[in-house]
Each structure stands twice: as C-alpha cells, then as structure tokens.
Amino acid sequence: MKTKSQIFIRGLLDVLPLLIPVFPFGVIYGVIGMELGLGPYLTFASSFVIFGGSSQLVFAQLLTAGASPLVVISSVAVINARHLLYGAVLSEYLNKLSIFWKLILSYFMTDQAFATSSKFLKSNQETGISHYHLLGSGFTLWFIWQASTLLGIFLGAIVPEQLGLTFAVPLTFLSLIVSDLKKIDHLMVVLSSGLVATFFYNVPLKSYVLLAAFVGMSVAYFFTLRIIKENK
C-alpha cells in the first residue's frame, strides 16, 4: 500500500506535463498586471487569492477599465463557476473528509488538477488517502503559478511600456479556446458569446462580460438538451 507522501508525489508527477503552458501564462499575467497599473502587490495578491488565470485577466482588465466592483466580482465568479461542477464530480470521493481538508482541496482545485486527479480518485477511493494525489497536483500547479507570476511582475517592471504587451490578453484567451473550435456546438458557443461581447461592448458598467457569458451558457445549455434527446 502506498504512503501519503508517495501518493502526493504521484500527483505531482502526473500533473507536470500539463504545466508546460502554465508557466508562460503566469509570466504573461504578471507582466500585464504591471502594465495595466495594478502594481506588484495587487498583481501578486490576485494570483494568491483568485488563483485562476483567465479570471485574473478579466479581473485586471475590468478593474483598470473602471468597472464597478459588482461587475468585477460577478465576472470572476461566472468564469470560475465551472469549479462547482468539478466539486460535484469529486464529492463522492471526498465527502468523508473533514471540512478543513475540503477547504484546502477546493482552494487547490484547478482544471489541470481535476483532469489528473479525478481518474486517480476513481480507481483508488478505497485507500482512504487518495486525496493526497489531488493535494500534490493542485499544490504543484499553485507553486508554479505563483513563481511565474512573480517573474512576470519583475519583467513587467523593466519591460518598456511602449511594447504594449496587453495584446497578449486576447491571444491568451484564444489559445484557451482553440481546441474547442473542432466541434460545431463548441464553435457556436464561442461565436455567440463573442458577438454579444462585441455588440454590447459599450454598455454601462462594462457588463458586456456578464451578457456574453450568459448567452454562451444559454447556447451551451440548448446544445446539451439536444444531445440528451438524441441519445434517448
């Protein structure tokens, strides 16, 4: 039987291949945070508190663009809402843990940690200590993200503002969704939310982000219902 430390290291090793794009992403966020005027403390604090690349970029853009706190917080919450689904999937494997462990693991939960640890938890739930795999994968990504953000903050302080590195924001988001363009239903979700964001860009309080997210989720819900009916 494997020990806690062995399972932790297994989680660390399993998530490593998925961290190749995470490090440059963190560096980009650190640079952009400095360029947008957040300053080193707020830029790093957002990585520590929010701990989510895409939601942090939205947070930085909306905050520096003058959006209201309600819109900023709501936008970050909507983007991170997928973690509720992650929690629902993993709850059957983690429901016997104490509230302390659940809080710790929920903080370290990321897309990559879920992808690697959900399989391990499913096949090793009888051990009673399989959650150390999730701790290992989540902590590893957390450490890499904090380190890369700090490096980005340092580079952002010395990189000339004339380089205009804020262009990396839309490019980063495009890199996140490019794999979803292979399926027609995913493509329709991307196009519908993108068109809404474009047409309603000038609405008050920068709430175009919420409108685009709502429309995108509505389209996704429509396609999900259609798939369910076809499979019956």
Secondary structure, 3 states (H helix, E strand, C coil): CCCHHHHHHHHHHHHHHHHCCHHHHHHHHHHHHHHCCCHHHHHHHHHHHCCCHHHHHHHHHHHHCCCCHHHHHHHHHHHCCHHHHHHHHHHHHHCCCCHHHHHHHHHHCCHHHHHHHHHHHHHCHHHCCCHHHHHHHHHHHHHHHHHHHHHHHHHHHHCCHHHCHHHHHHHHHHHHHHHHHHCHHHHHHHHHHHHHHHHCCCCHHHCHHHHHHHHHHHHHHHHHHHHHHHHC
